[in-house]
Amino acid sequence: MELNQVSAVITGGASGLGEATLRNIVSNGGKAAILDLQEELGNKLVEELGENVIFIKTDVTNEESVQAAMETAVNKFGSINTLVNCAGIGAAEKTYSGKRGPHDLSSFNKVIQVNLIGTFNAIRLAAEKMSENEPNDKGERGVIINTASVAAFDGQIGQVAYSASKGGIVGMTLPIARDLSSLGIRVLTIAPGLFETPLFATASDKVREALGAMVPFPPRLGYPEEFGQLAQSIIENPMLNGETIRLDGAIRMQPK
């Protein structure tokens, strides 16, 4: 699928990796709906990027909210053929700490709800809309790109909730790809390493340099545009399916 044929919905598209993917799609002639809770950022992007972008305030954990967003995107663009899941949150808490006691169950649940269940919620409802598309000349009706993390494989101390949520995304990638194969819908996941995202916005230059130095090559934090570049390759290459791709400069995270 070429980018100028893309009608996408991007969860978490108002900032970070989602924003970079949005910009890449639109600059290459595609259309995209931003599904996010950040109204100010989302509306600024619409104002900047023009008529091929819309913002829809969306809670990915809420069935009705995502369903309404999918309907709005289809009404605007005529159809949707691409979903990029970038909405996510983090948490830092040990399973048990002598000072704090057991991991707070509500915070664990919130991370799972947003990162894992929110991703699946968007997948299942986007797939419904994609199933109505006419296949292109390669038989494709759509492509779904999820965002996991190297934490799915190399979770650090205090990352149990985050790692569990991202591991779940990795684990469901292949079965969903198999589920949707008869419809001509491909499903892949990107597992980024350390990237320049709002997560690191408040970190000092010294901290950011230290984190970047952990990456074998290139020894720096990843750029969101590089995530968008990989998303483009996934969209354009019809043989990519059912796989999780690490985008991490060969980093393997240490315990802390």
N, C-alpha and C positions, 0 to 999 in steps of 0.2 A: 504494500500500500504506500502510495506517495503522500508526502506531507500535505500537498495541496488538495488532497482528497479527504483529509482528516476532519471529522467533526467530533471533538473530544469533550469529555467531562473530566476535570482534574480536581480531585479532592485535595485540600490543603494547597490550592493553587495560588493563593494570595501572597505567598512568601517562599523563600528557600528553594528547595529542589523542585517543588511544584511550579513556582513562578518561572524558574529557568526553563522548564519544559514547555510551559505555556508560551513564553516568548519565542522559543525555537519553532514551535508549531505555527504560530501566527506569522512570524517573519518569513516563513516558507509557504504562505498562502493558505494555511489551514484555519479552522475555526475552533473556538474552545469556550466552554463554560467553566467558570471558577466556582467550585463548591467549597465554601469556607465559612467560618464564623467571624472572620476579621473584615467587617464591612468597610472600614475606612481604606484599608489597603486594597481590597478587592475593587472598590469603586474607582480608586485612583488608576488602577491598571486598565479598567474599562475606558476611562477618559483618555489615557495615554495611547492605548493600542487600537481603539476604534470599534467599528461596528461588528467586527468578527469575533468580539469577546463580550460575554455577559457575566455578571456576577449574581450568584444565587446563594443567599445565606442558608447554610445547610449544617445540620448536626448529623454526622455520619452514623451515630449510634441510634438514631431515631428512624424507624421504618417509614413513617409518613413524610418526614422531612426529605429523605433521600428519594422516595417515590415521586414527590412533587417536583424535586429538582430535575429528575430524569424527564419528566413530562414537559417541564419548561424548556429544557435543552432541545428536546425533539421538536417542540412547537416552533422554536426559534430557527433551528438549522434544518429541519425536515427529517433528520435522523441523527443517530450517534453511532460511530463505529470504533471509537477509541475511549478507553477508560485508563486514567493514570491515577493510582492511589498513592498520595503523598501525605495525607492527614495523619498526624501521630503526635504523641506526647511521650515524655520520659519520666523516670522516677529513680531516686537513689536511696535505697534502703536495704539493709541486710535482712536475711531471713530471721535472724535473731541477734540482738545486741544486748550485752549486759547492761548498757546504759539506758536503752530505749525499750527493751523487751522484744516481743515478737513483731514481725513485719505487720504493719497496719493492713488489715484485710480490705478495707475500702479503697485504699490507694492502689493495691494490687488489682482489684477488680476494675478500677477506672482505667488503668493502662490497658488491660485486656479488652475492655469494652471499646475503647477508642481505636487502638492499633489493630487488633485482630478481628473483633466482631464488626467494627466499623468498616474495615476492609472487605469482609465477606458480604456485609449488607450492600455495599456499593456494587460489588461484583455480581451478585445474584440479580439485582434490579437492572443493572446495565445490560447483562446478558439477555434478559427478557426483551429489551428494546432492540438489541443487536440482532436477535433471532428473526426480526421482522424485515431486516435489510435484504435487498437483492445482492447476491454474491458478486464480487468483482471478477475480473478475468482469470484470477488465480483461485477462485472459489472461496475467497475470504468474506466473511460478514463483519468481522471485528477483531480487535486485539485489546487485551487487558494487561496492563503493566502495574505490578505491585511494588511497594518499597519495604524491604526488610532491613537488615543491618548485619554487619559482621558480628554483632552481639548475639545473633542467632547461633553462631558457632563458637565464638570466643568470649562469652559473657564474663564481664569483670565482677569483682566484689561489689555488691550493692545493686547489681543490674538484674536481679532475678525476675522482676515483673517485666521489664523491658525485653530481656532475652526470651522469656516465655512467649510474649506477644509476637516477637519477630520470628522466633522458631516456629510458631504456629502458621505464620504466613508462608514460610519456606515449605512446611509440611503439607499445606493444602494446595500448593502450586500445581504439582503433577496430577493429583486426582481431579482438580477442576479443569485442567487442560484436557484430560481424558473425557470428563463429563461433557465438555462443550465442543469436542472435536467434530462430532457429526454435524454441528451447525456451522463449521468453518470459522470458529472463534478461537484465536490463539491466546495463551495465558503464560506470562513470564513474570519473574520477580528479579529486581535489582537489589543487591545487598551492598550498600555503600559502606566505606570505611569512615575515616574522619574527614568531614566536609565543612566548608565555610557556610554555615547555616545560622539562623537566629539563635540556635542553641549556644553558639560560641560568641554571640554578639557582645556580651559583657566581659568576655575574657580579655586580659591584657595582651599586648603584643608578645611579651615574654612567654606567657602561657601558650599562646597559639604557635609560637616558634618551637617550643618544647614538644608540643603535640605533633607538629609537622615532622619534627626530627625523628619521630618513632616510625615513620613510613619509610621502607627501604628505598623505593624510587617511584615517582619523584618525592624527595624528602620535604613534603609540605602538605597542608590540608588540601583536599580536593576542592575544585571549583564547581558550583552548581551547574554551570554550563556544560561540564563534562558529564554530569548525570543526564542532562537534556540531550547531549550528543548520543549517549548510549540508548536512550529512549527512542531517538530517531532511527538508529540502526535496527532496533527491535521492530519498530513499525514497518520499516522498509523491507526487511528480510523475512519472507514467508516461511522459511525453514526453521526459524527460531520458534520453539514452542516447548512448554512443560519444564523449563529449566530456571534455576536461580543463578544469576551471574554476579560474582563478586566484583565490585568496583572499588579497589582499596589500595592500589600501589604495593601489593604483596604484604600488607601489614597482617600480623597475627597478634591479637591483643594479649597482653600479660595480665595476670590476676588483678593488678591494680596499677 
